[in-house]
Amino acid sequence: MDKSMTASPAAQEGAGALLVFLSAVAWSFGGALARYLDIDDSWTVVCWRGLFAGLFLLGFLLLRDGPRKTLSLYRNMGAPGLLVAFGFAVASSCFVIAISYTTVANVVLIQAGVPLFAALIAWILFRERVTFATWLAIAAVIAGVAIMVAGGPLLAALTGHEAQASGSGVDYPMAWFGNLLALAIAIVFAMTTVVTRRFPNVRQTPGASLGCFAASAFAATQASGFAVTPGELGVLFVFGALNLGLGMALFVTGARLIPSAFAALLGTAETMLGPVWVAIFHGEIPGVETVIGGLIILAALIFYLSKALKRQAPAPAIAAKP
């Protein structure tokens, strides 16, 4: 018998909260790990990372559910499960490419708007009710993203210099591309979130593992080569299996035990810790537009999630990050 089913509700929620928080901590090291890789071709990184993450998640499914149940989960994914796989493949690939063009802080802070973008998409596609407070939060997130995406080039134009975030090596003429990829990640995961809400029986882990394998396979067709040093292979293993795979396993295990708004609120730890790790380990300090736009996004997100948490019963959690 599953021990989580025999534990008290308070114990279950405490365990779930701890697991979700640990998943956010695991994911928060993604940017810092990527900065340790001196590999020019981002597709090579995507290929190895996706392979290691997919194998880890497949092993997790086999250990948790057994071979027969795991096979059944893949067979019964259906269109919603394939959409989750597609979203995970696109987002995990774009993450690696985006941080090669812009700062880690920009990427993780723009991604933080996923719950609010999901609310906007659900309103557009299904006319789901959106409260006035949520509209305010959506507007604030859009404003924050706009500041982060356009703020760098605007500052460069006003000062006449090609500004860059301290220690990042990122110059703004191409940073806009990385910022737009980060925005694409947020939109794709928002759409995945809407799918999992409309089809609550969809299991995220099979879709995520399939998405990892798909991303790896596609990257293999684009990569200029696969040769890496033993040290780089070790970092790639941690980047894929532990950062992405273990983070996903912790999230899906813990998120079913707590309300989804609470899971999303705990997930903001990734947003706050990600820029801290790259600042500590690599001296990558975000620019002023990132700080301003990021604070606006975080404030709007916390406001929205705190409101949602007050009115929400336990429900499936939001789609996991790359």
Secondary structure by P-SEA (a helix, b strand, c coil): ccccccccaaaaaaaaaaaaaaaaaaaaaaaaaaaacccccaaaaaaaaaaaaaaaaaaaaaaaccaaaaaaaaaaccaaaaaaaaaaaaaaaaaaaaaacccaaaaaaaacaaaaaaaaaaaaaccccccaaaaaaaaaaaaaaaaaaaaaaaaaaaaccccccccccccccaaaaaaaaaaaaaaaaaaaaaaaaacccccaaaaaaaaaaaaaaaaaaccccccccaaaaaaaaaacccccaaaaaaaaaccccccaaaaaaaacccccaaaaaaaaaccccccaaaaaaaaaaaaaaaaaaaaaaacccccccccccc
